[in-house]
């Protein structure tokens, strides 16, 4: 469990809004539930904005009560829906969004999403004076300032379950499989899946592919009598890069099969870890708002809740320790 900060309430809020933005992540529902019920317990009304920032332009708002967020903690996706909003990328659009929040009588906004969504929240607060607290909701785990994000654990376990099944087929047919996982421009999912799944290698955006080394390791594995292998590939900027690598390996005498897991990693029931993380961060978001905090993201680091200024997310990037890539090689033997 994470250590929580002792917070004293020093401000009164009448009404807050909550939205989920960007790609969906398992656990978002748990966060919405926690925000809603914690606020209601403190006598604060809650408005849910649908389809992310799009809802601020389409005027899609609904009142949330205890019942409306019941029986959702175990569900993937997001009760409030989500989306990506081009209009919100521009100052004029953010001004329009802020005007709607003022019409709703909203005192503060909780944004659950990835780094792009949270950067947008920072700009909304900076330009329009809207009180904002962000929560890291993304399967990619690529947000600066936090060691974990809502949805990451579920995505890893979903991919791991798939790899365990693929390994059975790889072993039965003596085949090499390339399993492509999500993660955008980072390899956090790929590395954890490779380590937990006992993969023979991992290919990640953080380190250029040493093709000669890869072929040499596959050859050494074959010489030891191993006839099947799993390579985990981070998708990188776009899905499907594994097919190019498969063609190249075939030309070197290592035919393979490609399995792109894709959006299957975003859906499904959140793990217990993600449910607890999301519930805790959602509850804390309301506590921090009532304590007068603003323009921050709440994350976790060193086993405790931490405060990260939203402005840092626009300039700083979370990086993967590339020593984990070498660890995968070492443990593969």
N, C-alpha and C positions, 0 to 999 in steps of 0.2 A: 504494500500500500504506500501511497505517496504522502509525505508530510505536508500538512496544510498550514497556511499562515493564519494567525489570529487577526481577525478584521473587525473593527468596530464600525457600526453604521453611523455615518455623519451627514447623509444627504437623503432627501425624500424623493422618491420617484413615483409618479402616478401611473405611467404606462411605458412599457418597453416593446420593441419589435424584435423578431428573430427571423433569420433567413438562412437557407443553405444555398451555396453557390458553387459553380464549376462542376467538376466531375463528382458523381455520387460516391460515397464511401460508407461501408458498413459501420454502423455506430452513430451515424448522423441522427437517426430517430431517437436514440438514447439521449443524445445531447439536447435535442429539442424538448424532449420530455422533462429533462432535468431543469432546463432554463424555465420552462413554463411552470412547473410545480413549485420550484423554489421561489419564483417571483410571486405567484399567487399566495403562497404561505406568508409572504411578507406584505401582503396587501397591495401588490402591484399588478395592474392589468397587463395582459400579454396579447400582442397582435402578431400573427404569422403572415409573413410575406411569401407568396408563392412564386415558384420558378426563378428564385434568386433575385438578382437586381432587375430582371425583366419585370417582375411584379410591381416594382416602383414606377414603371412607365405604363404598364397595363392596368394599374390600380387594382391589383389582385391581393387583397388583404382579408384576413378572417380573424375573428376573435378566438383565442385558444382558452380552453378551460381544462379542469382536471380530467373530465371524461374524454375530451377530444384527443388527448395524448395517451390514453389508456391502451394497453395491449399492442404497443408499437416497439417496445424495447428490443424484442427479439427479431424484428423485421429489418431486412436490408433496404437499400434505397433511402428515400426520404419522404416523409409524410407531406412536407411542404413543396415537394418537387424541386428541381434545380435547373440551371441553364447558364449559358454564357451570353452576356449582353454587350453588344457593340456600342450602343448609345452611351453606356456608362463609362466608356473609355475616354470620353471627352468632357472638359469642364462644364460645358453647357448642359450636357446630359446629367452630370452629377448635381448641378444646380436644380434641375427639374425633379430629380429623385428626392433631393432634400426638401423641396417644397411640398411634395406629397407626404413625406414623413411629418412635416409640421402640420399639415392639414389633419393628419391622423392624431395629432396631439402626443406624438411619441417623444419621450424624454431621452431615450438611448436606444442603440441598435446593437444586437449581438449577431455577428457574421460568422458562420461556420463554413470553412472552405480552405482552398489551397493558397499558395503564395500570391497568385494573381488576384484572387478574390480579396485577400487581406490587404494587398497593396491598394486596391480600389477603396477599401474601407478607410485606409489611412488618408487617401486623397479626399474622400468625402468629409472626413473630420477636419482636415487641414483647411479645405476651401470653404466649407459650409458650417463649420462649428457644431456638427452633429456628434454627440457623445457615442463612442464606438468601443466595443471590446470584441476581439477576434478569437476564434478557437480553431486550431489546426485540424482540418478535416480533409485528408487525402490519403489514398493508399500508397502514394509514392514515398512518403516519409522524407521529403526533400525540403522541409521548411526550416529556415534558420532559427536557432535559439531553442529548439526542443528536440529531445532525443527520440520522441515517439509522436505519432500522429494518429488521429482517429481513423480506423480502417486498415492500417498497415498490417497489423497482426492477422486479421482475417484474410487479407490478400495473400500473405505468405503461406498461411495454412491451406488456403484453397489451391494455390499452385503446388504446394507440397503433396497434397492428396492426389493431384493429377499426375505428378511425376512418379509417385509410388506405383500408380497403375500402369503408367507407360513403361516403367522399368520391367514389369512382368512380361510385357510384350517384347521389349528389347532383348531380354534374356532368352525368351522362348525362340526367337528368330535369329539370335546372334547379330543384332543390328545396332548401329549408331543412331541415336536420336538427338536432334537439336530441339530443345524446348524453349520457346520464346515467351518471356514474361513481360508484363508492363513495367512502368517506372519512368516513363518519359525520358529525360536526359540523365538519369542517375541509375546506379546499379544496386540500390539498397535492397529491393525485392530479390533481384537475381542472386546476390551474394548470400543472403540468408537462406534462400531456397536451395542453392547449391550446397551449402554447408549442411543443412538439415537433411537434404535428400541424398547426400553422399555422391554428388555428381563428380565426374572426372575433370570437369573444367567449367569456367564461367567466363563469359565475354561481356565486358561492361564498358560504357562510354568513358569511364575514368582512366582507362589505360588502352593505348593503341593495341590492336590485335597483332601479336607476333605469330604470323601464320606458320613459319618454319618450326617454331617451338611447339605449336599445337600439333602439327603433323608428327613431329619427333615423339611427343608424349603418347599420341595414339599408336605409333609404331611400337614403342616400348611396352605399352599395355598389351598389344597383340602378341608380342614376343613372350610375355609372361603367361600367355594362354587365355587372356580375357577376350571374349568375342563380342561382348556388348558394352556400350558406353552411353552415358548421358552427358550432354553439354547444355548448360543453361545460358541463354542469350538474352541480354537486356535489349528491349526493342529499340532504344535510341530515339531519334527525332520522329521516326515513323515506323509503323508496323510492317513486318514482312521482310526485314533485312536478313533473316535466317536463310531464306531461300537462296540468296546470292552466295552465302557461305557454303550452303549445301552443294551447289554446283561446283564450287571451287574444290571442295573436299572430294567430290566424285572424280574430278580430274586427277586427283592425287592418289586415287585408289581406295578411297574411303566413302563409299556410297552411304547415304544417310536418309532418314525420314525427318520431316519437319512437323512440329506440332506447335501452332501459335495459340496460346491460351486466351489472349485478348480480354474482352470485357467480362468473361466468366469470373475474373478475379475481383470485380467490383460488386457483384451481387451476392445474394445468399445471407444466411443468418450470421450476424456478427459473433465473433468469439466472446467468451466471458471477459477476456482481457479488454477488448475494445468496448464492451458494454460498460465496464467499470470505469475505464479511462474517460469515455464520453460523458458518463453520468457525473463523475467528479468534476470535470472541467466545466460542464454546463451549470452545475450548482455553484461552483466557484465564480463563474462569470457574473452571476447575479450578486453574489457577496461582494465582489470587487466593485461593481457598479454602485452598490449601496454604500460602499466605503469611500466613494468619490473618485475612483480611478477611471481613466479614460485614455483612449488612443493606445491601447496595449493589446498584445496577444498573450493568452495564458498557455504555457507549455509545461513540460516536465523535464527535469534534468537533475542528476545526482539524487534521485529518489524523492524529489520534492517539487511542488508547484513553483514555477518561475514566471516572472513578468518580463515580457519582451516588448520594447517600444515598437509600434507598428512601422515607424519610419525606417527601422533597420532592415525590414524585410525587402525593401525596394533596392537596397545596395549590397546586402550580404547574402552569400550563398552557402548552403550546407554542403559539405564535401564528404565523400566516402574515403575512409582510410584504406588505401590500396594494399596495405599489408594483408587484408582479408582475402584479396585475390590470390596472393601467394599461398595463403593458408589452405585455400581450396585445392591448389595443386599438390601441396605437401600431403594433405590427408587422403588425396586420391591415390597416392603411392606411385 
